[in-house]
């Protein structure tokens, strides 16, 4: 592929040169035109592996008009995709410097140069160019998408929100779920800085933009509990099953503590039973039920309930807990078979991922609200099934 790219370069240059001379040949009655000396000079550089010099010669000999702009743009794009960003930048800069460009052509060249700068990590320069593209009112949607990517990379959440809302208008794409995550990011920063009131306000804005944002409910619930607002925490935690039931395990401890502070622990098993009745509750709910039964009805009753539950909904985590309970407190006095089973189940759980991105398949043992692989927001969920939740 690299060698093919360099073989195409003189062909593209010659095509552009011929196109630039086509109209002139008509005025001179079809006069024979010799190949330009620069063309042979460029070929000489190319044959001698002096590719930078060859590139300079070939790009300079392409006269920019309506027929040759695409030649420059194609070359620049090819170089960028090959990772040769410096060359792509030089080609696009050379193109922009030509006075013959139309407004739309210049805008597209600026967009391409901005993408070159992004690939090179020159985000400030790229941001300036994308803003210029938007001001020129051509290629607005791709420019906004690139700006949005920059703001996310630089964690400029206010600007990311503005860009997302503008992009939503021109693309007809629903970006409210993404905007909700940006508000959650801002809330997290405010929380870390000790501004709990601002953090609470930002979580409310997140839920206003996306009422199904489970992240906002979970984190706002934790914040409310820290601020001593147990009743509000309970309300937020109880939203989670309707937003994304697979995340219920993330709030069970917080819900227990909030209800305990309110003197309403009797509501906790009711909540668990409601979830279990759906037949879709994650295994964390069953394990929470087991611990409640142990405290209220005794060890044997909890074991019997868990064994019956596993017949209907098998899970590795549930089985491991049953093995642990069968000996009272593992690994005390367990036989060789029980010990081997316990070690195997423990190793299996420790080795597996707990979360999965539904967009790209990225797996992790900790929860990310933005996928490190594909950068999607809210696409990572707890694993379900026998080995998961």
C-alpha positions as CSV (number, residue, x, y, z in Angstrom):
1,X,0.0,0.0,0.0
2,X,2.7,2.6,0.8
3,X,4.5,1.9,-2.5
4,X,1.2,2.1,-4.4
5,X,0.5,5.5,-2.8
6,X,3.9,6.9,-4.0
7,X,3.3,5.5,-7.5
8,X,0.0,7.3,-7.6
9,X,1.5,10.6,-6.6
10,X,3.2,11.4,-10.0
11,X,0.1,10.1,-11.9
12,X,-2.1,12.5,-9.8
13,X,0.3,15.3,-10.3
14,X,0.4,14.8,-14.1
15,X,-3.4,14.5,-14.2
16,X,-3.7,17.8,-12.4
17,X,-1.1,19.5,-14.6
18,X,-2.9,18.3,-17.8
19,X,-6.3,19.5,-16.5
20,X,-4.8,22.8,-15.7
21,X,-3.5,23.2,-19.3
22,X,-6.6,21.8,-21.0
23,X,-8.3,25.1,-21.6
24,X,-5.1,26.8,-22.7
25,X,-4.4,24.2,-25.3
26,X,-7.7,25.1,-27.1
27,X,-6.6,28.7,-27.3
28,X,-3.3,27.7,-29.0
29,X,-4.9,25.5,-31.6
30,X,-3.8,22.2,-30.1
31,X,-0.1,23.2,-29.9
32,X,2.1,20.3,-28.6
33,X,3.1,20.8,-25.0
34,X,6.3,19.1,-23.6
35,X,6.1,17.6,-20.2
36,X,7.3,20.1,-17.6
37,X,10.8,19.9,-16.3
38,X,9.5,19.8,-12.7
39,X,7.7,16.5,-13.5
40,X,11.0,14.8,-14.3
41,X,12.7,16.4,-11.4
42,X,10.0,15.0,-9.1
43,X,10.3,11.5,-10.6
44,X,14.1,11.7,-10.0
45,X,13.5,12.5,-6.4
46,X,11.1,9.7,-6.1
47,X,13.5,7.2,-7.6
48,X,16.2,8.3,-5.3
49,X,14.0,7.8,-2.2
50,X,13.9,11.6,-1.6
51,X,10.2,11.5,-1.0
52,X,9.8,14.8,0.8
53,X,11.4,16.6,-2.1
54,X,9.2,14.7,-4.6
55,X,6.1,15.6,-2.7
56,X,7.0,19.2,-2.7
57,X,7.6,19.3,-6.5
58,X,4.4,17.3,-7.4
59,X,2.1,19.4,-5.2
60,X,3.5,22.6,-6.5
61,X,3.0,21.7,-10.1
62,X,-0.7,20.9,-9.7
63,X,-2.5,24.1,-10.6
64,X,-5.6,24.5,-8.5
65,X,-8.8,24.9,-10.4
66,X,-12.2,23.3,-10.2
67,X,-10.8,20.1,-11.8
68,X,-7.7,19.6,-9.7
69,X,-8.8,20.5,-6.1
70,X,-10.0,16.9,-5.7
71,X,-6.5,15.7,-6.6
72,X,-5.0,17.6,-3.7
73,X,-7.7,16.5,-1.3
74,X,-7.4,12.9,-2.2
75,X,-3.6,12.9,-1.7
76,X,-3.9,14.6,1.6
77,X,-6.5,12.2,2.9
78,X,-4.4,9.2,1.7
79,X,-1.3,10.5,3.5
80,X,-3.3,11.1,6.7
81,X,-4.8,7.6,6.7
82,X,-1.3,6.2,6.2
83,X,-0.2,8.1,9.3
84,X,2.0,10.5,7.3
85,X,0.4,13.5,8.9
86,X,3.1,16.0,8.2
87,X,2.8,15.4,4.4
88,X,-1.0,15.6,4.7
89,X,-0.7,19.0,6.4
90,X,1.7,20.3,3.8
91,X,-0.7,19.3,1.0
92,X,-3.7,20.9,2.6
93,X,-1.8,24.0,3.5
94,X,-0.6,24.3,0.0
95,X,-4.2,24.0,-1.3
96,X,-5.6,26.6,1.1
97,X,-2.9,29.1,0.0
98,X,-4.2,29.0,-3.6
99,X,-6.5,32.0,-4.4
100,X,-8.5,30.1,-7.0
101,X,-10.6,28.1,-4.5
102,X,-14.3,28.6,-4.2
103,X,-15.8,29.3,-0.7
104,X,-17.0,25.7,-0.5
105,X,-13.7,24.2,-1.6
106,X,-11.8,26.3,0.8
107,X,-14.1,25.3,3.6
108,X,-13.6,21.6,2.8
109,X,-9.8,22.1,2.7
110,X,-9.9,23.7,6.1
111,X,-11.9,20.8,7.4
112,X,-9.3,18.4,6.1
113,X,-6.5,20.4,7.6
114,X,-8.3,20.4,10.9
115,X,-8.5,16.6,10.8
116,X,-4.7,16.5,10.1
117,X,-4.1,18.6,13.1
118,X,-6.3,16.4,15.2
119,X,-4.4,13.3,14.1
120,X,-1.1,15.2,15.0
121,X,-2.5,16.0,18.4
122,X,-2.5,19.8,17.7
123,X,-6.0,20.2,19.2
124,X,-5.9,24.0,19.6
125,X,-5.1,24.5,15.9
126,X,-7.7,22.0,14.9
127,X,-10.3,23.7,17.1
128,X,-9.6,27.0,15.5
129,X,-10.0,25.6,12.0
130,X,-13.3,23.8,12.8
131,X,-14.7,27.0,14.3
132,X,-13.8,28.8,11.1
133,X,-15.5,26.0,9.0
134,X,-18.7,26.5,11.0
135,X,-18.5,30.3,10.5
136,X,-18.2,29.7,6.7
137,X,-21.5,27.7,7.0
138,X,-20.3,24.8,4.9
139,X,-19.6,21.2,6.2
140,X,-21.0,22.3,9.5
141,X,-22.0,18.9,10.7
142,X,-18.6,17.2,10.4
143,X,-16.9,20.2,11.9
144,X,-19.2,20.1,14.9
145,X,-18.5,16.4,15.3
146,X,-14.8,17.1,15.4
147,X,-15.2,19.9,17.8
148,X,-17.3,17.7,20.1
149,X,-14.5,15.1,20.0
150,X,-12.0,17.7,21.0
151,X,-14.0,19.1,23.9
152,X,-14.5,15.6,25.2
153,X,-10.8,14.8,24.9
154,X,-9.9,18.1,26.7
155,X,-12.8,17.6,29.3
156,X,-14.3,21.0,28.4
157,X,-17.8,19.8,29.3
158,X,-19.6,23.2,29.0
159,X,-18.3,23.5,25.5
160,X,-19.1,19.9,24.7
161,X,-22.7,20.4,25.8
162,X,-23.0,23.5,23.5
163,X,-21.5,21.6,20.5
164,X,-23.7,18.6,21.1
165,X,-26.9,20.7,21.2
166,X,-25.8,22.5,18.0
167,X,-25.0,19.2,16.3
168,X,-28.4,17.9,17.3
169,X,-30.1,20.7,15.4
170,X,-28.2,20.2,12.2
171,X,-28.0,16.4,12.2
172,X,-31.5,15.4,13.6
173,X,-29.6,13.0,15.9
174,X,-30.7,12.6,19.5
175,X,-27.7,13.6,21.7
176,X,-29.6,14.2,24.9
177,X,-28.3,11.0,26.5
178,X,-24.7,12.1,25.7
179,X,-25.4,15.6,27.1
180,X,-26.6,14.0,30.3
181,X,-23.2,12.3,30.7
182,X,-21.5,15.6,30.2
183,X,-23.5,17.0,33.0
184,X,-22.6,14.0,35.2
185,X,-18.9,14.7,34.4
186,X,-19.3,18.3,35.5
187,X,-21.2,17.1,38.6
188,X,-18.4,14.7,39.5
189,X,-15.8,17.5,39.2
190,X,-18.0,19.8,41.5
191,X,-18.4,17.0,44.0
192,X,-14.6,16.3,44.1
193,X,-14.1,20.1,44.6
194,X,-16.5,20.0,47.6
195,X,-19.2,22.0,45.9
196,X,-22.0,19.5,46.7
197,X,-24.9,21.9,46.0
198,X,-23.6,22.6,42.5
199,X,-23.1,18.8,41.9
200,X,-26.7,18.1,42.9
201,X,-27.9,20.8,40.5
202,X,-25.9,19.3,37.7
203,X,-27.2,15.8,38.3
204,X,-30.7,17.3,38.1
205,X,-29.9,18.8,34.7
206,X,-28.6,15.5,33.5
207,X,-31.9,13.8,34.4
208,X,-33.8,16.7,32.7
209,X,-31.9,16.0,29.5
210,X,-32.3,12.2,29.8
211,X,-34.7,10.9,32.4
212,X,-33.4,7.4,31.7
213,X,-29.8,8.3,32.6
214,X,-29.1,5.6,35.2
215,X,-25.7,7.1,35.9
216,X,-27.2,10.3,37.1
217,X,-29.7,8.4,39.4
218,X,-26.9,6.3,40.9
219,X,-24.4,9.1,41.5
220,X,-27.1,11.6,42.6
221,X,-28.3,9.0,45.1
222,X,-24.9,8.5,46.5
223,X,-24.5,12.3,46.8
224,X,-27.9,12.8,48.5
225,X,-26.9,10.1,51.0
226,X,-23.6,11.9,51.7
227,X,-25.5,15.2,52.2
228,X,-27.8,13.6,54.7
229,X,-30.8,13.5,52.4
230,X,-31.7,9.9,52.9
231,X,-35.3,10.2,51.6
232,X,-34.1,11.7,48.3
233,X,-31.4,9.0,48.0
234,X,-34.1,6.3,48.3
235,X,-36.2,8.0,45.6
236,X,-33.2,8.2,43.3
237,X,-32.1,4.6,43.9
238,X,-35.6,3.3,43.3
239,X,-35.5,4.8,39.8
240,X,-32.7,2.5,38.8
241,X,-34.7,-0.7,38.1
242,X,-37.0,1.2,35.7
243,X,-34.0,2.9,33.9
244,X,-31.6,-0.1,33.6
245,X,-32.4,-3.1,35.9
246,X,-29.0,-4.6,35.3
247,X,-27.5,-1.8,37.4
248,X,-29.5,-2.5,40.5
249,X,-26.5,-4.2,42.1
250,X,-24.7,-0.8,42.1
251,X,-27.2,0.7,44.6
252,X,-28.3,-2.0,47.0
253,X,-25.8,-1.1,49.7
254,X,-26.6,2.6,49.4
255,X,-30.4,1.8,49.5
256,X,-29.9,-0.3,52.6
257,X,-28.0,2.4,54.4
258,X,-30.5,5.1,53.4
259,X,-33.5,3.1,54.6
260,X,-31.7,2.2,57.8
261,X,-31.1,5.9,58.5
262,X,-34.8,6.5,58.0
263,X,-35.8,3.7,60.3
264,X,-37.5,2.0,57.4
265,X,-35.5,-1.2,56.9
266,X,-38.7,-3.2,56.5
267,X,-39.0,-1.7,53.0
268,X,-35.7,-3.2,51.9
269,X,-36.9,-6.9,51.6
270,X,-40.0,-5.6,49.9
271,X,-37.9,-3.9,47.3
272,X,-35.8,-7.1,46.8
273,X,-38.9,-9.3,46.5
274,X,-40.4,-6.9,43.9
275,X,-37.3,-7.2,41.8
276,X,-37.0,-11.0,42.2
277,X,-40.7,-11.4,41.1
278,X,-39.8,-10.0,37.7
279,X,-37.5,-13.0,37.0
280,X,-35.0,-10.6,35.5
281,X,-33.2,-9.4,38.6
282,X,-29.4,-9.6,38.6
283,X,-27.8,-12.1,40.9
284,X,-26.8,-9.3,43.3
285,X,-30.4,-9.0,44.3
286,X,-30.6,-12.7,45.1
287,X,-27.4,-12.5,47.2
288,X,-28.8,-9.5,49.1
289,X,-31.9,-11.5,49.8
290,X,-29.8,-14.3,51.1
291,X,-28.0,-12.0,53.6
292,X,-31.3,-10.6,54.7
293,X,-32.7,-14.1,55.3
294,X,-29.5,-15.2,57.3
295,X,-30.0,-12.3,59.6
296,X,-33.8,-12.7,60.0
297,X,-34.5,-16.4,59.5
298,X,-31.2,-18.1,60.0
299,X,-28.4,-19.8,58.0
300,X,-30.3,-22.9,57.0
301,X,-33.3,-21.0,55.7
302,X,-31.1,-18.8,53.7
303,X,-29.3,-21.8,52.2
304,X,-32.5,-23.5,51.2
305,X,-33.8,-20.4,49.6
306,X,-30.6,-19.9,47.6
307,X,-30.6,-23.5,46.4
308,X,-34.1,-23.2,45.1
309,X,-33.4,-19.9,43.5
310,X,-30.3,-21.3,41.6
311,X,-32.5,-24.1,40.2
312,X,-34.6,-21.4,38.4
313,X,-31.8,-18.9,37.7
314,X,-28.3,-20.6,37.7
315,X,-25.3,-18.3,38.3
316,X,-21.7,-18.9,39.2
317,X,-21.7,-16.2,41.9
318,X,-24.8,-17.7,43.4
319,X,-23.2,-21.2,43.4
320,X,-20.0,-19.9,45.0
321,X,-22.0,-18.3,47.8
322,X,-23.9,-21.6,48.3
323,X,-20.6,-23.5,48.5
324,X,-19.3,-21.0,51.0
325,X,-22.5,-21.3,53.1
326,X,-22.6,-25.1,53.0
327,X,-19.5,-25.2,55.2
328,X,-20.6,-22.2,57.3
329,X,-17.5,-20.1,56.7
330,X,-15.1,-21.3,54.0
331,X,-12.6,-22.8,53.8
332,X,-12.8,-24.2,57.4
333,X,-13.0,-28.0,57.6
334,X,-14.2,-28.4,54.0
335,X,-13.4,-31.7,52.3
336,X,-11.2,-32.0,49.2
337,X,-14.1,-31.9,46.8
338,X,-15.6,-28.9,48.3
339,X,-12.2,-27.2,48.5
340,X,-11.5,-27.8,44.9
341,X,-15.0,-26.6,43.8
342,X,-14.6,-23.5,46.0
343,X,-11.1,-22.7,44.5
344,X,-12.4,-23.3,40.9
345,X,-15.4,-21.1,41.3
346,X,-13.4,-18.3,43.0
347,X,-10.7,-18.4,40.2
348,X,-13.4,-18.4,37.5
349,X,-15.0,-15.2,39.0
350,X,-11.7,-13.5,39.6
351,X,-10.6,-14.1,36.0
352,X,-13.8,-13.0,34.2
353,X,-14.8,-9.4,33.2
354,X,-17.8,-7.9,34.9
355,X,-18.8,-5.3,32.4
356,X,-19.2,-5.4,28.6
357,X,-19.5,-2.6,26.0
358,X,-22.5,-3.3,23.8
359,X,-21.0,-1.2,20.9
360,X,-17.4,-2.6,20.5
361,X,-17.2,-5.6,22.9
362,X,-14.7,-4.0,25.3
363,X,-14.7,-5.8,28.6
364,X,-13.6,-4.6,32.0
365,X,-13.6,-5.5,35.7
366,X,-14.6,-1.9,36.7
367,X,-17.4,0.2,35.4
368,X,-16.7,2.9,32.8
369,X,-19.4,5.4,31.8
370,X,-17.5,6.1,28.6
371,X,-16.1,3.1,26.8
372,X,-12.2,3.3,26.6
373,X,-12.4,1.4,23.4
374,X,-15.0,3.1,21.2
375,X,-15.6,6.2,23.3
376,X,-19.4,5.6,23.4
377,X,-21.2,6.9,26.4
378,X,-23.4,4.6,28.5
379,X,-22.7,1.6,26.4
380,X,-20.9,-0.5,29.1
381,X,-23.2,-2.6,31.1
382,X,-22.9,-5.4,33.8
383,X,-22.5,-8.8,32.2
384,X,-25.6,-11.0,32.5
385,X,-26.1,-14.7,32.3
386,X,-24.7,-17.7,34.3
387,X,-21.2,-16.1,34.6
388,X,-22.4,-12.6,35.0
389,X,-25.1,-10.7,36.9
